[in-house]
Amino acid sequence: MPSEFLRFEVFPGFFIAADAFGDPQNLPVLLLHGGGQTRHSWGDSAERVAERGYYALAFDARGHGDSSWSAEGQYGIEFLVDDLKAIIKKLGRKPALVGASMGGLTALLAQGETEEPICSGIVLVDIAPKAEQKGIERIFAFMSANAQQGFASLDEAADAVAAYLPHRPKPQDFGRLEKNLRKRNDGRWYWHWDPAMLKSWRQSTTNATPDQQTRNETRLMEAAQRLTVPTLIVRGGISDVVSERIMAEFLDAVPHVRSVSVSGAGHMVAGDSNHAFTRAVLEFLEDVYPTPHRLSTLSKF
């Protein structure tokens, strides 16, 4: 399915890039990637969502991919939330939000700290108000390892990804990986995100004091408990970020949230098991956010 490249001016001179799939008149579904990823991290999910009659938009967060990078290093969650709200305002409709990791936290706070519904449903992809610290530290270690020196080749970058994700076979085709890297004048390949973003997020996560971490978790849990829109959490079955214990605690505290685990998938659920992930998202969407075609089908029964 062909995509359309879009740019949303969320603030004067500051743009968020997106690939759009499907008919703009259909119900919108916004896909928000995790930290250090780009809009290309969803595999075929956006296309499959569009094929089911939705208008799927996969975004690059600020400081990532083809979106604007903040000269002031403004990468805190409040800026990500403001970007999302600005995009929703421009759409003029309440979309469903599918957010992985950083994108999920953005969706959670955008809706959970807003009185009126700004979306029609939320899918949290391997993220919860709490997270396993070892898993978070492993993410930062991977992102930091080659942030400054880059890679001599795409094959070397693929080796680094394979070492970080040993449960996933190393790809033979580097086409999707190449979309997340940029070749600079020195001939080396670098991740396509602003290193200042990593510094900002490290200060609020791995470098946070115990009191700061408690405040962050409390804020996120309170936001989750205020959600009134249908919500689904999709956990990677072997995730080291959202453990079974953390997911159980989350569901106990917020019983209206639905849940599903994708067997054999880690924190990068969409990349690890794209078919199973997409199926879980579509089942949720068609239940709580049905397309006109789906509504007409249901009315026959």
C-alpha atoms as an extended CHARMM CRD file, in Angstrom:
* protein
*
       301  EXT
         1         1  MET       CA              0.0000000000        0.0000000000        0.0000000000  PROA      1               0.0000000000
         2         2  PRO       CA              1.4550000000        3.4160000000       -0.9430000000  PROA      2               0.0000000000
         3         3  SER       CA              2.0060000000        5.9450000000        1.8180000000  PROA      3               0.0000000000
         4         4  GLU       CA              1.8490000000        9.7240000000        1.8590000000  PROA      4               0.0000000000
         5         5  PHE       CA              4.5840000000       11.7020000000        3.6130000000  PROA      5               0.0000000000
         6         6  LEU       CA              3.1400000000       14.4420000000        5.8190000000  PROA      6               0.0000000000
         7         7  ARG       CA              4.5960000000       17.1830000000        8.0080000000  PROA      7               0.0000000000
         8         8  PHE       CA              2.6050000000       18.6540000000       10.8980000000  PROA      8               0.0000000000
         9         9  GLU       CA              3.6930000000       22.0840000000       12.1160000000  PROA      9               0.0000000000
        10        10  VAL       CA              2.9890000000       21.6480000000       15.8190000000  PROA      10              0.0000000000
        11        11  PHE       CA              4.6100000000       24.9490000000       16.7370000000  PROA      11              0.0000000000
        12        12  PRO       CA              5.9120000000       27.7600000000       14.5100000000  PROA      12              0.0000000000
        13        13  GLY       CA              8.8220000000       26.3640000000       12.5250000000  PROA      13              0.0000000000
        14        14  PHE       CA              8.7490000000       22.9940000000       14.3300000000  PROA      14              0.0000000000
        15        15  PHE       CA              7.5540000000       19.9780000000       12.3390000000  PROA      15              0.0000000000
        16        16  ILE       CA              6.5810000000       16.3890000000       13.0970000000  PROA      16              0.0000000000
        17        17  ALA       CA              6.9750000000       13.9610000000       10.1760000000  PROA      17              0.0000000000
        18        18  ALA       CA              4.5640000000       11.1290000000        9.4360000000  PROA      18              0.0000000000
        19        19  ASP       CA              3.7500000000        8.4340000000        6.9080000000  PROA      19              0.0000000000
        20        20  ALA       CA              0.0100000000        8.1770000000        6.2860000000  PROA      20              0.0000000000
        21        21  PHE       CA             -1.7420000000        5.0840000000        4.9370000000  PROA      21              0.0000000000
        22        22  GLY       CA             -5.3130000000        4.7650000000        3.7490000000  PROA      22              0.0000000000
        23        23  ASP       CA             -8.1960000000        7.1770000000        3.1690000000  PROA      23              0.0000000000
        24        24  PRO       CA             -7.9770000000       10.4270000000        5.2150000000  PROA      24              0.0000000000
        25        25  GLN       CA            -11.7570000000       10.2660000000        5.6190000000  PROA      25              0.0000000000
        26        26  ASN       CA            -11.4940000000        7.0360000000        7.5960000000  PROA      26              0.0000000000
        27        27  LEU       CA            -11.1460000000        6.8220000000       11.3620000000  PROA      27              0.0000000000
        28        28  PRO       CA             -7.5900000000        7.8880000000       12.3260000000  PROA      28              0.0000000000
        29        29  VAL       CA             -5.1400000000        5.6590000000       14.1960000000  PROA      29              0.0000000000
        30        30  LEU       CA             -1.8800000000        7.2940000000       15.3270000000  PROA      30              0.0000000000
        31        31  LEU       CA              1.1980000000        5.1140000000       15.8690000000  PROA      31              0.0000000000
        32        32  LEU       CA              3.8150000000        6.5570000000       18.2490000000  PROA      32              0.0000000000
        33        33  HSD       CA              7.1730000000        4.7620000000       18.3660000000  PROA      33              0.0000000000
        34        34  GLY       CA              9.5640000000        4.2020000000       21.2620000000  PROA      34              0.0000000000
        35        35  GLY       CA             12.6850000000        6.1440000000       22.1860000000  PROA      35              0.0000000000
        36        36  GLY       CA             15.4920000000        5.8680000000       19.6410000000  PROA      36              0.0000000000
        37        37  GLN       CA             13.1640000000        4.4520000000       16.9850000000  PROA      37              0.0000000000
        38        38  THR       CA             11.4460000000        6.0900000000       14.0070000000  PROA      38              0.0000000000
        39        39  ARG       CA              8.1230000000        5.8250000000       12.2090000000  PROA      39              0.0000000000
        40        40  HSD       CA              9.5610000000        2.8710000000       10.2990000000  PROA      40              0.0000000000
        41        41  SER       CA              9.7070000000        0.6980000000       13.4290000000  PROA      41              0.0000000000
        42        42  TRP       CA              6.1430000000       -0.6060000000       13.0580000000  PROA      42              0.0000000000
        43        43  GLY       CA              6.8920000000       -3.0990000000       10.3130000000  PROA      43              0.0000000000
        44        44  ASP       CA              3.7570000000       -3.6490000000        8.2410000000  PROA      44              0.0000000000
        45        45  SER       CA              1.3520000000       -2.7120000000       11.0460000000  PROA      45              0.0000000000
        46        46  ALA       CA              0.3360000000        0.6930000000        9.6560000000  PROA      46              0.0000000000
        47        47  GLU       CA             -0.4640000000       -0.8180000000        6.2650000000  PROA      47              0.0000000000
        48        48  ARG       CA             -2.4910000000       -3.6470000000        7.7890000000  PROA      48              0.0000000000
        49        49  VAL       CA             -4.4430000000       -1.1580000000        9.9250000000  PROA      49              0.0000000000
        50        50  ALA       CA             -5.2180000000        0.9230000000        6.8320000000  PROA      50              0.0000000000
        51        51  GLU       CA             -6.3180000000       -2.1630000000        4.9020000000  PROA      51              0.0000000000
        52        52  ARG       CA             -8.9590000000       -2.7560000000        7.6000000000  PROA      52              0.0000000000
        53        53  GLY       CA            -10.5260000000        0.6330000000        6.8520000000  PROA      53              0.0000000000
        54        54  TYR       CA             -8.6400000000        2.9990000000        9.1640000000  PROA      54              0.0000000000
        55        55  TYR       CA             -6.4600000000        6.0210000000        8.3920000000  PROA      55              0.0000000000
        56        56  ALA       CA             -3.0990000000        5.0160000000        9.8690000000  PROA      56              0.0000000000
        57        57  LEU       CA             -0.4390000000        7.6180000000       10.6140000000  PROA      57              0.0000000000
        58        58  ALA       CA              3.0110000000        6.6020000000       11.8660000000  PROA      58              0.0000000000
        59        59  PHE       CA              4.9690000000        9.5260000000       13.3310000000  PROA      59              0.0000000000
        60        60  ASP       CA              8.5760000000       10.4100000000       14.0470000000  PROA      60              0.0000000000
        61        61  ALA       CA              8.7190000000       11.9110000000       17.5340000000  PROA      61              0.0000000000
        62        62  ARG       CA             10.6000000000       15.1720000000       17.9670000000  PROA      62              0.0000000000
        63        63  GLY       CA             14.3380000000       14.5750000000       17.8200000000  PROA      63              0.0000000000
        64        64  HSD       CA             13.8230000000       11.3790000000       15.8200000000  PROA      64              0.0000000000
        65        65  GLY       CA             13.9330000000       10.5950000000       12.1170000000  PROA      65              0.0000000000
        66        66  ASP       CA             12.6670000000       13.3570000000        9.8580000000  PROA      66              0.0000000000
        67        67  SER       CA             10.9350000000       15.3940000000       12.5700000000  PROA      67              0.0000000000
        68        68  SER       CA             12.4760000000       18.6210000000       13.8570000000  PROA      68              0.0000000000
        69        69  TRP       CA             15.2540000000       18.3760000000       16.4200000000  PROA      69              0.0000000000
        70        70  SER       CA             15.0500000000       20.7740000000       19.3580000000  PROA      70              0.0000000000
        71        71  ALA       CA             17.9470000000       23.2230000000       19.4960000000  PROA      71              0.0000000000
        72        72  GLU       CA             17.1180000000       23.7410000000       23.1920000000  PROA      72              0.0000000000
        73        73  GLY       CA             17.1200000000       20.0150000000       23.9560000000  PROA      73              0.0000000000
        74        74  GLN       CA             13.4200000000       20.0840000000       24.8300000000  PROA      74              0.0000000000
        75        75  TYR       CA             12.7200000000       16.3490000000       24.9040000000  PROA      75              0.0000000000
        76        76  GLY       CA             10.9100000000       15.9350000000       28.2080000000  PROA      76              0.0000000000
        77        77  ILE       CA              7.6000000000       14.0960000000       28.2320000000  PROA      77              0.0000000000
        78        78  GLU       CA              5.6810000000       17.3770000000       28.4810000000  PROA      78              0.0000000000
        79        79  PHE       CA              6.9740000000       18.4190000000       25.0440000000  PROA      79              0.0000000000
        80        80  LEU       CA              6.0310000000       15.0630000000       23.5160000000  PROA      80              0.0000000000
        81        81  VAL       CA              2.5400000000       15.4000000000       25.0000000000  PROA      81              0.0000000000
        82        82  ASP       CA              2.1750000000       18.9240000000       23.5950000000  PROA      82              0.0000000000
        83        83  ASP       CA              3.2090000000       17.6720000000       20.1360000000  PROA      83              0.0000000000
        84        84  LEU       CA              0.6190000000       14.9110000000       20.2520000000  PROA      84              0.0000000000
        85        85  LYS       CA             -2.1550000000       17.2450000000       21.3620000000  PROA      85              0.0000000000
        86        86  ALA       CA             -1.2490000000       19.6930000000       18.5890000000  PROA      86              0.0000000000
        87        87  ILE       CA             -1.4590000000       16.9210000000       15.9820000000  PROA      87              0.0000000000
        88        88  ILE       CA             -4.8200000000       15.7150000000       17.2940000000  PROA      88              0.0000000000
        89        89  LYS       CA             -6.1200000000       19.2770000000       17.1710000000  PROA      89              0.0000000000
        90        90  LYS       CA             -5.0450000000       19.5640000000       13.5390000000  PROA      90              0.0000000000
        91        91  LEU       CA             -6.7890000000       16.2980000000       12.6910000000  PROA      91              0.0000000000
        92        92  GLY       CA            -10.0050000000       17.6280000000       14.1780000000  PROA      92              0.0000000000
        93        93  ARG       CA            -11.0950000000       14.1380000000       15.2760000000  PROA      93              0.0000000000
        94        94  LYS       CA            -10.4840000000       11.8180000000       18.2050000000  PROA      94              0.0000000000
        95        95  PRO       CA             -8.0620000000        9.1390000000       16.9860000000  PROA      95              0.0000000000
        96        96  ALA       CA             -7.0840000000        5.8490000000       18.5100000000  PROA      96              0.0000000000
        97        97  LEU       CA             -3.5300000000        5.9720000000       19.8790000000  PROA      97              0.0000000000
        98        98  VAL       CA             -1.0400000000        3.1080000000       19.6160000000  PROA      98              0.0000000000
        99        99  GLY       CA              2.0970000000        3.9430000000       21.5860000000  PROA      99              0.0000000000
       100       100  ALA       CA              5.2100000000        1.8380000000       22.1420000000  PROA      100             0.0000000000
       101       101  SER       CA              7.3640000000        2.5520000000       25.2090000000  PROA      101             0.0000000000
       102       102  MET       CA              8.0330000000        6.3210000000       25.0240000000  PROA      102             0.0000000000
       103       103  GLY       CA              5.0730000000        6.6930000000       22.6650000000  PROA      103             0.0000000000
       104       104  GLY       CA              2.8570000000        4.8100000000       25.0960000000  PROA      104             0.0000000000
       105       105  LEU       CA              3.8540000000        7.0570000000       27.9930000000  PROA      105             0.0000000000
       106       106  THR       CA              3.0840000000       10.0560000000       25.7870000000  PROA      106             0.0000000000
       107       107  ALA       CA             -0.3930000000        8.7410000000       24.9710000000  PROA      107             0.0000000000
       108       108  LEU       CA             -1.0530000000        7.7790000000       28.6010000000  PROA      108             0.0000000000
       109       109  LEU       CA             -0.2280000000       11.2320000000       29.9810000000  PROA      109             0.0000000000
       110       110  ALA       CA             -1.8400000000       13.1320000000       27.1010000000  PROA      110             0.0000000000
       111       111  GLN       CA             -5.1910000000       11.4950000000       27.8330000000  PROA      111             0.0000000000
       112       112  GLY       CA             -4.8430000000       10.6670000000       31.5260000000  PROA      112             0.0000000000
       113       113  GLU       CA             -4.0420000000       14.2550000000       32.4940000000  PROA      113             0.0000000000
       114       114  THR       CA             -6.7780000000       15.7830000000       30.3300000000  PROA      114             0.0000000000
       115       115  GLU       CA            -10.3510000000       16.1700000000       31.5690000000  PROA      115             0.0000000000
       116       116  GLU       CA            -12.1360000000       15.5580000000       28.2590000000  PROA      116             0.0000000000
       117       117  PRO       CA            -11.3720000000       12.6040000000       25.9750000000  PROA      117             0.0000000000
       118       118  ILE       CA             -8.9530000000       13.5760000000       23.2150000000  PROA      118             0.0000000000
       119       119  CYS       CA             -8.8110000000       10.0660000000       21.7560000000  PROA      119             0.0000000000
       120       120  SER       CA            -11.1260000000        7.1070000000       21.2260000000  PROA      120             0.0000000000
       121       121  GLY       CA             -8.8750000000        4.4070000000       22.6240000000  PROA      121             0.0000000000
       122       122  ILE       CA             -5.2880000000        3.6670000000       23.6450000000  PROA      122             0.0000000000
       123       123  VAL       CA             -2.9840000000        0.7170000000       23.0140000000  PROA      123             0.0000000000
       124       124  LEU       CA              0.0600000000        0.6790000000       25.3100000000  PROA      124             0.0000000000
       125       125  VAL       CA              2.8090000000       -1.4310000000       23.7470000000  PROA      125             0.0000000000
       126       126  ASP       CA              5.0130000000       -2.9860000000       26.4360000000  PROA      126             0.0000000000
       127       127  ILE       CA              4.8410000000       -0.0140000000       28.7500000000  PROA      127             0.0000000000
       128       128  ALA       CA              3.2010000000        0.5560000000       32.1200000000  PROA      128             0.0000000000
       129       129  PRO       CA              3.4180000000        3.1310000000       34.9310000000  PROA      129             0.0000000000
       130       130  LYS       CA              6.2660000000        1.0660000000       36.3690000000  PROA      130             0.0000000000
       131       131  ALA       CA              9.1130000000       -0.6530000000       34.5350000000  PROA      131             0.0000000000
       132       132  GLU       CA             11.9200000000       -3.0350000000       35.3640000000  PROA      132             0.0000000000
       133       133  GLN       CA             14.9980000000       -0.8670000000       35.8950000000  PROA      133             0.0000000000
       134       134  LYS       CA             17.3850000000       -3.4690000000       34.4390000000  PROA      134             0.0000000000
       135       135  GLY       CA             15.4320000000       -3.4620000000       31.2020000000  PROA      135             0.0000000000
       136       136  ILE       CA             15.5310000000        0.3270000000       30.9840000000  PROA      136             0.0000000000
       137       137  GLU       CA             19.2780000000        0.3400000000       31.6720000000  PROA      137             0.0000000000
       138       138  ARG       CA             19.8340000000       -2.2270000000       28.9170000000  PROA      138             0.0000000000
       139       139  ILE       CA             17.9950000000        0.0180000000       26.4390000000  PROA      139             0.0000000000
       140       140  PHE       CA             20.1700000000        2.9940000000       27.3340000000  PROA      140             0.0000000000
       141       141  ALA       CA             23.3260000000        0.9020000000       27.1300000000  PROA      141             0.0000000000
       142       142  PHE       CA             22.4150000000       -0.1760000000       23.6020000000  PROA      142             0.0000000000
       143       143  MET       CA             21.4880000000        3.3400000000       22.4810000000  PROA      143             0.0000000000
       144       144  SER       CA             24.6390000000        4.8290000000       23.9880000000  PROA      144             0.0000000000
       145       145  ALA       CA             27.1140000000        2.2400000000       22.7110000000  PROA      145             0.0000000000
       146       146  ASN       CA             27.4900000000        3.6150000000       19.1830000000  PROA      146             0.0000000000
       147       147  ALA       CA             25.7900000000        6.9850000000       19.4720000000  PROA      147             0.0000000000
       148       148  GLN       CA             29.0070000000        8.9610000000       18.9710000000  PROA      148             0.0000000000
       149       149  GLN       CA             31.1790000000        6.7640000000       16.7390000000  PROA      149             0.0000000000
       150       150  GLY       CA             28.4410000000        5.2220000000       14.5920000000  PROA      150             0.0000000000
       151       151  PHE       CA             28.9780000000        2.0880000000       12.4940000000  PROA      151             0.0000000000
       152       152  ALA       CA             31.3740000000        1.3300000000        9.6590000000  PROA      152             0.0000000000
       153       153  SER       CA             28.6370000000       -0.4730000000        7.7150000000  PROA      153             0.0000000000
       154       154  LEU       CA             25.0200000000       -1.5550000000        7.8220000000  PROA      154             0.0000000000
       155       155  ASP       CA             26.2200000000       -5.0660000000        8.5490000000  PROA      155             0.0000000000
       156       156  GLU       CA             28.0540000000       -3.8310000000       11.6480000000  PROA      156             0.0000000000
       157       157  ALA       CA             24.8780000000       -2.0420000000       12.7820000000  PROA      157             0.0000000000
       158       158  ALA       CA             22.8780000000       -5.2340000000       12.2050000000  PROA      158             0.0000000000
       159       159  ASP       CA             25.3830000000       -7.1350000000       14.3690000000  PROA      159             0.0000000000
       160       160  ALA       CA             24.8300000000       -4.6320000000       17.1810000000  PROA      160             0.0000000000
       161       161  VAL       CA             21.0540000000       -5.0380000000       16.9340000000  PROA      161             0.0000000000
       162       162  ALA       CA             21.3970000000       -8.8250000000       16.8760000000  PROA      162             0.0000000000
       163       163  ALA       CA             23.4990000000       -8.7290000000       20.0500000000  PROA      163             0.0000000000
       164       164  TYR       CA             20.8570000000       -6.5660000000       21.7510000000  PROA      164             0.0000000000
       165       165  LEU       CA             17.9890000000       -8.7490000000       20.4900000000  PROA      165             0.0000000000
       166       166  PRO       CA             19.4180000000      -12.2980000000       20.5510000000  PROA      166             0.0000000000
       167       167  HSD       CA             15.9440000000      -13.8430000000       20.2880000000  PROA      167             0.0000000000
       168       168  ARG       CA             15.4510000000      -12.2130000000       16.8770000000  PROA      168             0.0000000000
       169       169  PRO       CA             17.3120000000      -13.5920000000       13.8070000000  PROA      169             0.0000000000
       170       170  LYS       CA             19.6990000000      -11.1710000000       12.1230000000  PROA      170             0.0000000000
       171       171  PRO       CA             18.0140000000       -9.8230000000        8.9740000000  PROA      171             0.0000000000
       172       172  GLN       CA             19.4840000000      -10.6090000000        5.5960000000  PROA      172             0.0000000000
       173       173  ASP       CA             17.8760000000       -7.5200000000        4.0650000000  PROA      173             0.0000000000
       174       174  PHE       CA             19.0370000000       -4.2690000000        5.6970000000  PROA      174             0.0000000000
       175       175  GLY       CA             16.3790000000       -2.1030000000        4.0090000000  PROA      175             0.0000000000
       176       176  ARG       CA             14.3060000000       -1.4740000000        7.1420000000  PROA      176             0.0000000000
       177       177  LEU       CA             17.4060000000       -0.9840000000        9.3170000000  PROA      177             0.0000000000
       178       178  GLU       CA             18.7830000000        1.5590000000        6.8410000000  PROA      178             0.0000000000
       179       179  LYS       CA             15.7030000000        3.7520000000        7.3670000000  PROA      179             0.0000000000
       180       180  ASN       CA             16.7250000000        4.2100000000       11.0090000000  PROA      180             0.0000000000
       181       181  LEU       CA             20.2950000000        5.2580000000       10.1660000000  PROA      181             0.0000000000
       182       182  ARG       CA             21.9340000000        8.0620000000        8.2030000000  PROA      182             0.0000000000
       183       183  LYS       CA             25.2950000000        7.9700000000        6.4260000000  PROA      183             0.0000000000
       184       184  ARG       CA             27.3600000000       11.0600000000        7.1800000000  PROA      184             0.0000000000
       185       185  ASN       CA             30.2470000000       12.6710000000        5.3250000000  PROA      185             0.0000000000
       186       186  ASP       CA             32.7560000000       10.5540000000        7.2360000000  PROA      186             0.0000000000
       187       187  GLY       CA             31.2750000000        7.4630000000        5.5630000000  PROA      187             0.0000000000
       188       188  ARG       CA             29.9060000000        6.0060000000        8.8150000000  PROA      188             0.0000000000
       189       189  TRP       CA             26.3040000000        5.2100000000        9.7110000000  PROA      189             0.0000000000
       190       190  TYR       CA             24.6090000000        6.8690000000       12.7080000000  PROA      190             0.0000000000
       191       191  TRP       CA             21.2680000000        6.3510000000       14.4030000000  PROA      191             0.0000000000
       192       192  HSD       CA             18.8580000000        8.9890000000       13.1640000000  PROA      192             0.0000000000
       193       193  TRP       CA             17.9890000000       10.6580000000       16.4390000000  PROA      193             0.0000000000
       194       194  ASP       CA             19.3230000000       13.6300000000       18.3720000000  PROA      194             0.0000000000
       195       195  PRO       CA             21.8970000000       12.5830000000       21.0240000000  PROA      195             0.0000000000
       196       196  ALA       CA             20.5080000000       15.3670000000       23.2230000000  PROA      196             0.0000000000
       197       197  MET       CA             17.2860000000       13.3700000000       23.4480000000  PROA      197             0.0000000000
       198       198  LEU       CA             19.1490000000       10.4720000000       25.0630000000  PROA      198             0.0000000000
       199       199  LYS       CA             20.7260000000       12.8030000000       27.6270000000  PROA      199             0.0000000000
       200       200  SER       CA             17.3430000000       14.2870000000       28.5170000000  PROA      200             0.0000000000
       201       201  TRP       CA             15.6700000000       10.9280000000       28.9930000000  PROA      201             0.0000000000
       202       202  ARG       CA             18.5750000000        9.5120000000       30.9810000000  PROA      202             0.0000000000
       203       203  GLN       CA             18.1690000000       12.3100000000       33.5210000000  PROA      203             0.0000000000
       204       204  SER       CA             14.5260000000       11.3790000000       34.0690000000  PROA      204             0.0000000000
       205       205  THR       CA             15.0040000000        7.5950000000       34.1720000000  PROA      205             0.0000000000
       206       206  THR       CA             18.2660000000        5.8400000000       35.0040000000  PROA      206             0.0000000000
       207       207  ASN       CA             19.7570000000        8.9470000000       36.6860000000  PROA      207             0.0000000000
       208       208  ALA       CA             16.5860000000        9.8280000000       38.5930000000  PROA      208             0.0000000000
       209       209  THR       CA             16.7750000000        9.8320000000       42.3870000000  PROA      209             0.0000000000
       210       210  PRO       CA             14.5340000000        7.3400000000       44.2450000000  PROA      210             0.0000000000
       211       211  ASP       CA             12.1720000000       10.2050000000       45.1330000000  PROA      211             0.0000000000
       212       212  GLN       CA             12.0010000000       11.3530000000       41.5120000000  PROA      212             0.0000000000
       213       213  GLN       CA             11.3490000000        7.8140000000       40.3290000000  PROA      213             0.0000000000
       214       214  THR       CA              8.5390000000        7.4130000000       42.8630000000  PROA      214             0.0000000000
       215       215  ARG       CA              6.9680000000       10.7050000000       41.7490000000  PROA      215             0.0000000000
       216       216  ASN       CA              7.1890000000        9.6640000000       38.1120000000  PROA      216             0.0000000000
       217       217  GLU       CA              5.5530000000        6.2930000000       38.7910000000  PROA      217             0.0000000000
       218       218  THR       CA              2.8370000000        7.9120000000       40.9090000000  PROA      218             0.0000000000
       219       219  ARG       CA              2.0810000000       10.4370000000       38.1790000000  PROA      219             0.0000000000
       220       220  LEU       CA              1.7930000000        7.7050000000       35.5370000000  PROA      220             0.0000000000
       221       221  MET       CA             -0.3740000000        5.4710000000       37.7180000000  PROA      221             0.0000000000
       222       222  GLU       CA             -2.7190000000        8.3410000000       38.5490000000  PROA      222             0.0000000000
       223       223  ALA       CA             -2.9910000000        9.1530000000       34.8530000000  PROA      223             0.0000000000
       224       224  ALA       CA             -3.8210000000        5.5050000000       34.0930000000  PROA      224             0.0000000000
       225       225  GLN       CA             -6.4880000000        5.4090000000       36.7880000000  PROA      225             0.0000000000
       226       226  ARG       CA             -8.1270000000        8.4900000000       35.2680000000  PROA      226             0.0000000000
       227       227  LEU       CA             -8.4330000000        6.9200000000       31.8320000000  PROA      227             0.0000000000
       228       228  THR       CA            -12.0190000000        6.5630000000       30.6770000000  PROA      228             0.0000000000
       229       229  VAL       CA            -11.3780000000        5.5310000000       27.0700000000  PROA      229             0.0000000000
       230       230  PRO       CA            -10.9440000000        1.8400000000       26.1680000000  PROA      230             0.0000000000
       231       231  THR       CA             -7.3330000000        0.8100000000       26.8320000000  PROA      231             0.0000000000
       232       232  LEU       CA             -5.2630000000       -2.2370000000       25.9310000000  PROA      232             0.0000000000
       233       233  ILE       CA             -1.7590000000       -3.1430000000       27.0720000000  PROA      233             0.0000000000
       234       234  VAL       CA              0.1890000000       -5.4360000000       24.7440000000  PROA      234             0.0000000000
       235       235  ARG       CA              3.1110000000       -7.0200000000       26.5900000000  PROA      235             0.0000000000
       236       236  GLY       CA              6.0290000000       -8.8230000000       25.0140000000  PROA      236             0.0000000000
       237       237  GLY       CA              6.0030000000      -12.3280000000       26.4570000000  PROA      237             0.0000000000
       238       238  ILE       CA              9.7380000000      -12.2120000000       27.2150000000  PROA      238             0.0000000000
       239       239  SER       CA              9.9720000000       -8.4710000000       27.8890000000  PROA      239             0.0000000000
       240       240  ASP       CA             12.5790000000       -7.3330000000       30.3980000000  PROA      240             0.0000000000
       241       241  VAL       CA             10.8710000000       -3.9290000000       30.7460000000  PROA      241             0.0000000000
       242       242  VAL       CA              7.2830000000       -4.9260000000       31.5910000000  PROA      242             0.0000000000
       243       243  SER       CA              7.5310000000       -8.1360000000       33.5930000000  PROA      243             0.0000000000
       244       244  GLU       CA              4.5770000000      -10.3690000000       34.4350000000  PROA      244             0.0000000000
       245       245  ARG       CA              4.6910000000       -8.9560000000       37.9630000000  PROA      245             0.0000000000
       246       246  ILE       CA              4.5020000000       -5.3490000000       36.7820000000  PROA      246             0.0000000000
       247       247  MET       CA              1.7020000000       -6.1270000000       34.3500000000  PROA      247             0.0000000000
       248       248  ALA       CA             -0.2850000000       -7.8880000000       37.1040000000  PROA      248             0.0000000000
       249       249  GLU       CA              0.1810000000       -4.9080000000       39.4500000000  PROA      249             0.0000000000
       250       250  PHE       CA             -0.9650000000       -2.5400000000       36.7030000000  PROA      250             0.0000000000
       251       251  LEU       CA             -4.0910000000       -4.5610000000       35.9340000000  PROA      251             0.0000000000
       252       252  ASP       CA             -4.9500000000       -4.8290000000       39.6340000000  PROA      252             0.0000000000
       253       253  ALA       CA             -4.7050000000       -1.0550000000       39.9980000000  PROA      253             0.0000000000
       254       254  VAL       CA             -6.5080000000       -0.2770000000       36.7510000000  PROA      254             0.0000000000
       255       255  PRO       CA             -8.9820000000       -3.1370000000       36.2330000000  PROA      255             0.0000000000
       256       256  HSD       CA            -10.7160000000       -1.5920000000       33.2040000000  PROA      256             0.0000000000
       257       257  VAL       CA             -7.5640000000       -2.0310000000       31.0850000000  PROA      257             0.0000000000
       258       258  ARG       CA             -7.5060000000       -5.0540000000       28.7730000000  PROA      258             0.0000000000
       259       259  SER       CA             -4.3170000000       -7.0400000000       28.2960000000  PROA      259             0.0000000000
       260       260  VAL       CA             -2.6450000000       -9.4720000000       25.9330000000  PROA      260             0.0000000000
       261       261  SER       CA              0.8370000000      -11.0050000000       25.8570000000  PROA      261             0.0000000000
       262       262  VAL       CA              2.6310000000      -11.7670000000       22.6110000000  PROA      262             0.0000000000
       263       263  SER       CA              4.5660000000      -14.9960000000       23.0410000000  PROA      263             0.0000000000
       264       264  GLY       CA              8.2420000000      -14.8850000000       22.1440000000  PROA      264             0.0000000000
       265       265  ALA       CA              8.3400000000      -11.0940000000       21.8000000000  PROA      265             0.0000000000
       266       266  GLY       CA             10.5530000000       -8.8030000000       23.8540000000  PROA      266             0.0000000000
       267       267  HSD       CA             10.1760000000       -5.0800000000       24.4890000000  PROA      267             0.0000000000
       268       268  MET       CA             10.2070000000       -4.3710000000       20.7240000000  PROA      268             0.0000000000
       269       269  VAL       CA              6.9210000000       -6.2210000000       20.2740000000  PROA      269             0.0000000000
       270       270  ALA       CA              6.0160000000       -4.9300000000       16.8090000000  PROA      270             0.0000000000
       271       271  GLY       CA              9.4370000000       -5.8410000000       15.4300000000  PROA      271             0.0000000000
       272       272  ASP       CA              9.7230000000       -9.1780000000       17.2030000000  PROA      272             0.0000000000
       273       273  SER       CA              6.3200000000      -10.5850000000       16.2310000000  PROA      273             0.0000000000
       274       274  ASN       CA              4.6660000000       -8.1760000000       13.8380000000  PROA      274             0.0000000000
       275       275  HSD       CA              1.8370000000      -10.4600000000       12.7320000000  PROA      275             0.0000000000
       276       276  ALA       CA              0.7030000000      -11.3640000000       16.2540000000  PROA      276             0.0000000000
       277       277  PHE       CA              1.0810000000       -7.7650000000       17.4390000000  PROA      277             0.0000000000
       278       278  THR       CA             -0.9460000000       -6.3540000000       14.5500000000  PROA      278             0.0000000000
       279       279  ARG       CA             -3.6610000000       -8.9510000000       15.0450000000  PROA      279             0.0000000000
       280       280  ALA       CA             -4.0160000000       -7.9710000000       18.7200000000  PROA      280             0.0000000000
       281       281  VAL       CA             -4.2520000000       -4.2760000000       17.8260000000  PROA      281             0.0000000000
       282       282  LEU       CA             -6.8210000000       -4.8740000000       15.0810000000  PROA      282             0.0000000000
       283       283  GLU       CA             -8.9970000000       -7.0530000000       17.3210000000  PROA      283             0.0000000000
       284       284  PHE       CA             -9.0460000000       -4.2680000000       19.8920000000  PROA      284             0.0000000000
       285       285  LEU       CA             -9.7260000000       -1.5320000000       17.3400000000  PROA      285             0.0000000000
       286       286  GLU       CA            -12.5320000000       -3.4160000000       15.6390000000  PROA      286             0.0000000000
       287       287  ASP       CA            -14.1790000000       -3.9650000000       19.0160000000  PROA      287             0.0000000000
       288       288  VAL       CA            -13.9370000000       -0.4550000000       20.4790000000  PROA      288             0.0000000000
       289       289  TYR       CA            -13.3170000000        1.7380000000       17.4210000000  PROA      289             0.0000000000
       290       290  PRO       CA            -15.1040000000       -0.0530000000       14.5470000000  PROA      290             0.0000000000
       291       291  THR       CA            -14.9850000000        1.1940000000       10.9770000000  PROA      291             0.0000000000
       292       292  PRO       CA            -18.2810000000        2.0100000000        9.2180000000  PROA      292             0.0000000000
       293       293  HSD       CA            -17.9750000000       -1.3020000000        7.3400000000  PROA      293             0.0000000000
       294       294  ARG       CA            -17.5410000000       -3.1690000000       10.5960000000  PROA      294             0.0000000000
       295       295  LEU       CA            -20.5390000000       -1.3550000000       12.1060000000  PROA      295             0.0000000000
       296       296  SER       CA            -22.7560000000       -2.3120000000        9.1760000000  PROA      296             0.0000000000
       297       297  THR       CA            -21.6250000000       -5.9250000000        9.5180000000  PROA      297             0.0000000000
       298       298  LEU       CA            -22.3760000000       -6.0000000000       13.2470000000  PROA      298             0.0000000000
       299       299  SER       CA            -25.8400000000       -4.4930000000       12.6860000000  PROA      299             0.0000000000
       300       300  LYS       CA            -26.8480000000       -7.6120000000       10.7430000000  PROA      300             0.0000000000
       301       301  PHE       CA            -26.5610000000       -9.8260000000       13.8200000000  PROA      301             0.0000000000
